Amino acid sequence: MPAHILENAATLDPATFTDWGTVSKPIGEPISKQSGLIFFQNDDKTSEMGLWQCTPGTWRCEVSKDEFFYVLDGNAVYTEDDGTVTEISAGMTCAFPAGWKGDCTVVQTIRKGYMVREWP
């Protein structure tokens, strides 16, 4: 399996990303559009690494796998069901555990390098 090394993932041309469609549970307008590049995905799809980009909008977010990511560009606000608000922006490293539930609002198109993993 090859290693993936990018000189500057924050400035990659979005045209090189695969269109992943709109978010699955949008809340109001605008409806966020997603795109990305998958660098690795194991056979049973329990582990994945890549780049993800998303345009502004708000949607219901229910994290099904542990996720670790580094924000390359943009900013967003995550509001957990208990009311806890987490603001993320370029340069931040973040982790969300499987089972996290709340709303996500992308304020400025966000791009992140990520890894998700489901544990047995």
C-alpha positions in Angstrom: 0.0 0.0 0.0 1.5 3.3 -1.0 2.1 6.2 1.4 0.3 9.5 0.5 2.4 12.6 0.8 1.0 16.0 -0.2 3.0 19.2 -0.4 0.1 21.4 0.7 -3.3 19.7 1.1 -4.9 23.0 2.1 -4.4 24.4 -1.4 -5.2 21.4 -3.5 -7.6 22.2 -6.4 -11.1 21.1 -5.3 -11.6 19.9 -8.9 -9.3 17.0 -8.0 -11.7 15.8 -5.2 -14.5 13.3 -5.7 -18.0 14.7 -5.4 -19.6 13.0 -2.3 -22.9 14.7 -2.7 -24.9 16.7 -0.1 -24.9 16.0 3.7 -27.4 13.3 4.6 -29.4 15.2 7.3 -29.4 19.0 6.3 -31.1 21.6 8.6 -32.2 24.5 6.5 -30.4 26.3 3.7 -27.8 26.3 2.3 -27.3 22.5 2.1 -23.7 21.6 2.5 -21.9 19.8 -0.3 -19.1 17.3 0.4 -16.1 16.1 -1.6 -12.9 14.4 -0.8 -10.1 12.0 -1.5 -9.8 8.6 0.2 -6.2 7.5 0.6 -6.9 4.3 2.4 -9.9 2.2 3.3 -9.6 -1.4 4.6 -11.7 -4.2 3.1 -14.4 -4.2 5.7 -14.6 -0.3 5.7 -14.0 0.0 9.4 -11.0 2.2 8.9 -10.4 5.0 6.4 -8.0 7.9 5.9 -8.3 10.9 3.5 -9.2 14.5 2.9 -12.7 15.9 3.3 -14.1 19.2 2.2 -17.5 20.7 3.0 -19.3 23.9 2.0 -21.3 26.1 4.4 -24.5 24.8 5.9 -25.9 23.0 9.0 -26.8 19.4 9.4 -27.5 16.7 12.0 -24.2 14.9 12.8 -24.1 11.4 14.4 -20.5 10.1 14.6 -20.5 6.3 14.0 -16.8 5.7 14.1 -14.0 7.3 16.2 -12.6 10.2 14.2 -9.4 12.1 14.4 -8.7 15.0 12.1 -6.6 18.1 11.4 -8.3 21.2 10.1 -6.5 22.5 7.0 -8.7 25.4 6.1 -12.1 27.0 7.1 -14.1 26.8 10.3 -17.2 25.1 11.8 -19.2 25.0 15.0 -20.3 21.7 16.5 -23.1 21.8 19.0 -23.5 18.6 21.0 -26.9 17.4 22.1 -26.1 18.5 25.7 -25.5 22.0 24.5 -21.7 22.0 24.5 -20.4 24.1 21.7 -17.0 23.4 20.0 -15.6 25.8 17.5 -13.0 24.4 15.1 -10.8 26.3 12.6 -7.6 25.9 10.5 -4.7 24.6 12.5 -6.7 22.7 15.0 -6.4 18.9 15.8 -9.7 17.4 16.8 -11.1 14.0 17.9 -14.8 12.9 18.1 -15.7 9.6 19.7 -18.1 7.2 18.1 -21.6 7.9 19.5 -21.1 11.7 19.5 -24.4 13.4 18.4 -25.3 17.0 17.7 -25.4 19.6 14.9 -22.6 20.8 12.7 -22.5 24.2 11.1 -19.8 24.9 8.5 -19.3 28.7 8.6 -16.5 28.8 6.0 -15.8 25.9 3.6 -13.8 23.5 5.7 -11.1 21.1 4.6 -9.6 18.5 6.9 -7.3 15.5 6.8 -9.0 12.7 8.7 -8.9 9.1 10.0 -11.9 7.2 11.1 -11.9 3.8 12.8 -14.4 1.5 14.2 -13.2 -0.6 17.1 -14.4 -4.1 17.8 
